[in-house]
Amino acid sequence: MKFFSPKVLLHLEGLAILAAAGAAYAVQGASWWTFAILFLAPDLTIAGYAFGVRIGTAAYNLGHTYAMVGAFWLIGHFTHASTALPFSLIWLAHIGFDRLLGYGLKYPTAFKDTHLSRV
């Protein structure tokens, strides 16, 4: 069944992450202006491609992995940084949105080669 294909499930997973992060952000009562302004901030990692495909791929992937969001949140939590949770939720929502649209982690072969498909 096509609905249960890995690609479809990864897109649905992205939707679930986006929705959950958005809902958690709403519960925090943080500013939606901040959310809107920072939502695309992880895409600034694309600038790494100015230094070549290898560095660009590494920079982009670091900015688009759930593990980095978790590490950022943990550091913020244990240092009592009040912005750690809202910023982490924005970042998490961004990654979920990217996955929903089909943008995945990059391979060093080309920018359009991702773990989800060729974009």
VOBA-1610 file (N, C-alpha, C; in pm, whole numbers, padded with zeros to 5 digits, always signed):
BEGIN
Met+00084-00117+00000Met+00000+00000+00000Met+00089+00124+00000Lys+00059+00212-00090Lys+00140+00332-00106Lys+00137+00422+00018Phe+00025+00423+00089Phe+00013+00509+00208Phe+00116+00473+00313Phe+00157+00348+00318Phe+00252+00303+00419Phe+00394+00295+00367Ser+00421+00357+00252Ser+00558+00356+00200Ser+00646+00440+00293Pro+00774+00407+00300Pro+00864+00484+00387Pro+00862+00634+00356Lys+00856+00670+00230Lys+00857+00812+00195Lys+00734+00883+00250Val+00617+00823+00235Val+00493+00883+00286Val+00499+00891+00439Leu+00547+00786+00502Leu+00556+00786+00648Leu+00652+00894+00698Leu+00762+00916+00626Leu+00855+01022+00666Leu+00793+01160+00651His+00711+01179+00548His+00640+01307+00532His+00539+01325+00646Leu+00467+01220+00679Leu+00370+01226+00789Leu+00440+01250+00922Glu+00556+01190+00938Glu+00634+01213+01059Glu+00671+01362+01070Gly+00709+01422+00959Gly+00740+01565+00957Gly+00620+01648+00999Leu+00502+01612+00948Leu+00379+01682+00985Leu+00352+01668+01135Ala+00373+01549+01188Ala+00350+01526+01331Ala+00446+01609+01416Ile+00572+01616+01376Ile+00671+01695+01450Ile+00635+01843+01443Leu+00599+01891+01324Leu+00560+02031+01308Leu+00441+02064+01397Ala+00339+01980+01395Ala+00219+02004+01475Ala+00250+01999+01625Ala+00326+01900+01667Ala+00358+01886+01810Ala+00444+02003+01858Ala+00542+02043+01779Ala+00628+02155+01819Ala+00548+02284+01823Gly+00459+02303+01727Gly+00374+02422+01726Gly+00280+02426+01846Ala+00223+02311+01878Ala+00133+02304+01994Ala+00209+02329+02124Ala+00327+02271+02136Ala+00408+02293+02257Ala+00451+02439+02267Tyr+00481+02500+02154Tyr+00518+02642+02154Tyr+00400+02727+02201Ala+00281+02693+02154Ala+00161+02768+02194Ala+00139+02758+02345Val+00161+02641+02401Val+00145+02621+02545Val+00244+02706+02624Gln+00363+02728+02568Gln+00465+02810+02635Gln+00425+02956+02645Gly+00335+02999+02558Gly+00293+03138+02559Gly+00399+03233+02505Ala+00492+03179+02430Ala+00599+03262+02373Ala+00546+03342+02254Ser+00622+03438+02212Ser+00582+03529+02105Ser+00575+03460+01968Trp+00462+03477+01901Trp+00449+03422+01766Trp+00528+03505+01667Trp+00559+03631+01700Trp+00647+03710+01615Trp+00786+03649+01615Thr+00832+03607+01731Thr+00963+03541+01741Thr+00962+03412+01660Phe+00853+03338+01670Phe+00840+03214+01593Phe+00852+03244+01444Ala+00778+03342+01397Ala+00778+03377+01255Ala+00916+03424+01208Ile+00983+03503+01290Ile+01113+03558+01252Ile+01220+03448+01249Leu+01216+03356+01345Leu+01321+03254+01356Leu+01290+03124+01283Phe+01169+03110+01231Phe+01129+02982+01171Phe+01224+02938+01059Leu+01269+03029+00977Leu+01357+02992+00866Leu+01505+03005+00900Ala+01538+03043+01022Ala+01678+03062+01062Ala+01766+02938+01037Pro+01719+02815+01059Pro+01806+02700+01031Pro+01851+02693+00885Asp+01777+02755+00795Asp+01817+02752+00655Asp+01939+02839+00626Leu+01979+02920+00722Leu+02102+02998+00705Leu+02224+02907+00694Thr+02210+02783+00737Thr+02320+02687+00725Thr+02356+02659+00580Ile+02267+02694+00488Ile+02295+02678+00345Ile+02419+02759+00307Ala+02447+02864+00382Ala+02565+02946+00354Ala+02694+02865+00357Gly+02694+02752+00426Gly+02812+02666+00428Gly+02852+02618+00291Tyr+02758+02614+00197Tyr+02789+02571+00061Tyr+02882+02669-00010Ala+02896+02789+00043Ala+02992+02886-00014Ala+03136+02835+00004Phe+03157+02743+00096Phe+03289+02687+00122Phe+03306+02548+00061Gly+03214+02509-00024Gly+03222+02380-00091Gly+03110+02287-00047Val+03090+02184-00128Val+02980+02090-00105Val+02999+02014+00026Arg+03120+01974+00056Arg+03144+01895+00176Arg+03112+01973+00304Ile+03160+02095+00311Ile+03133+02180+00428Ile+02986+02220+00431Gly+02932+02252+00314Gly+02790+02289+00307Gly+02699+02178+00353Thr+02730+02056+00310Thr+02650+01940+00351Thr+02657+01922+00502Ala+02776+01931+00558Ala+02792+01914+00703Ala+02716+02023+00778Ala+02730+02147+00735Ala+02662+02258+00802Ala+02511+02243+00794Tyr+02463+02214+00675Tyr+02318+02199+00656Tyr+02264+02085+00742Asn+02331+01972+00739Asn+02284+01856+00816Asn+02288+01881+00966Leu+02389+01951+01015Leu+02394+01984+01158Leu+02276+02073+01197Gly+02239+02163+01108Gly+02127+02252+01137Gly+01991+02190+01116His+01988+02069+01063His+01860+02006+01031His+01846+01865+01089Thr+01910+01842+01203Thr+01894+01713+01270Thr+01828+01732+01406Tyr+01744+01638+01440Tyr+01677+01641+01569Tyr+01777+01633+01684Ala+01890+01565+01663Ala+01990+01551+01767Ala+02048+01686+01808Met+02069+01775+01713Met+02122+01908+01745Met+02020+01989+01825Val+01893+01976+01790Val+01788+02045+01866Val+01789+01994+02010Gly+01799+01864+02026Gly+01801+01805+02160Gly+01921+01851+02240Ala+02037+01856+02177Ala+02158+01902+02246Ala+02145+02049+02286Phe+02091+02131+02197Phe+02070+02272+02227Phe+01976+02288+02346Trp+01867+02212+02344Trp+01770+02220+02454Trp+01834+02175+02586Leu+01907+02065+02583Leu+01970+02015+02706Leu+02067+02117+02764Ile+02151+02174+02680Ile+02246+02275+02729Ile+02170+02393+02788Gly+02068+02438+02717Gly+01987+02549+02767Gly+01916+02516+02897His+01864+02396+02903His+01791+02353+03024His+01884+02353+03147Phe+02001+02293+03131Phe+02091+02280+03246Phe+02166+02408+03278Thr+02165+02504+03187Thr+02223+02635+03218Thr+02114+02735+03253His+01991+02688+03260His+01875+02769+03298His+01850+02886+03201Ala+01876+02862+03073Ala+01850+02964+02972Ala+01700+02962+02940Ser+01632+03071+02967Ser+01487+03075+02952Ser+01442+03066+02806Thr+01529+03098+02713Thr+01491+03093+02571Thr+01518+02958+02507Ala+01581+02868+02579Ala+01619+02739+02521Ala+01498+02660+02471Leu+01393+02651+02550Leu+01278+02571+02508Leu+01204+02635+02390Pro+01168+02762+02396Pro+01100+02820+02280Pro+01183+02813+02151Phe+01313+02842+02161Phe+01398+02837+02042Phe+01410+02693+01990Ser+01418+02598+02081Ser+01425+02457+02041Ser+01297+02415+01969Leu+01184+02460+02018Leu+01056+02425+01955Leu+01043+02488+01816Ile+01092+02609+01799Ile+01092+02671+01667Ile+01179+02591+01572Trp+01296+02557+01618Trp+01392+02480+01537Trp+01333+02343+01501Leu+01272+02278+01598Leu+01209+02149+01576Leu+01095+02161+01475Ala+01014+02265+01487Ala+00905+02287+01392Ala+00960+02307+01251His+01070+02379+01239His+01131+02401+01108His+01172+02268+01043Ile+01238+02184+01121Ile+01282+02054+01067Ile+01161+01970+01027Gly+01057+01970+01110Gly+00935+01896+01075Gly+00874+01949+00946Phe+00871+02080+00930Phe+00817+02142+00808Phe+00899+02100+00686Asp+01031+02103+00700Asp+01117+02059+00589Asp+01088+01915+00551Arg+01076+01828+00650Arg+01050+01686+00622Arg+00912+01669+00557Leu+00815+01746+00602Leu+00682+01742+00543Leu+00689+01776+00395Leu+00769+01874+00359Leu+00783+01917+00220Leu+00874+01826+00137Gly+00943+01735+00205Gly+01030+01642+00133Gly+01177+01679+00134Tyr+01212+01782+00210Tyr+01353+01819+00220Tyr+01416+01739+00332Gly+01517+01664+00299Gly+01582+01581+00398Gly+01726+01621+00419Leu+01797+01540+00492Leu+01939+01561+00513Leu+02011+01541+00380Lys+02115+01616+00360Lys+02183+01618+00230Lys+02295+01515+00223Tyr+02314+01463+00102Tyr+02431+01381+00072Tyr+02534+01472+00006Pro+02662+01440+00020Pro+02765+01527-00037Pro+02777+01520-00190Thr+02694+01441-00253Thr+02699+01431-00399Thr+02641+01555-00466Ala+02530+01606-00413Ala+02467+01726-00468Ala+02364+01777-00368Phe+02338+01907-00371Phe+02243+01968-00278Phe+02105+01903-00286Lys+02067+01860-00405Lys+01933+01804-00424Lys+01921+01658-00382Asp+02033+01593-00350Asp+02029+01453-00305Asp+02008+01449-00154Thr+01889+01403-00113Thr+01857+01398+00029Thr+01821+01257+00073His+01810+01237+00202His+01775+01104+00253His+01630+01069+00224Leu+01549+01167+00187Leu+01409+01139+00154Leu+01391+01110+00006Ser+01460+01185-00078Ser+01452+01166-00222Ser+01536+01272-00289Arg+01538+01271-00419Arg+01604+01378-00494Arg+01503+01489-00508Val+01538+01607-00459Val+01446+01721-00461Val+01453+01791-00596
//
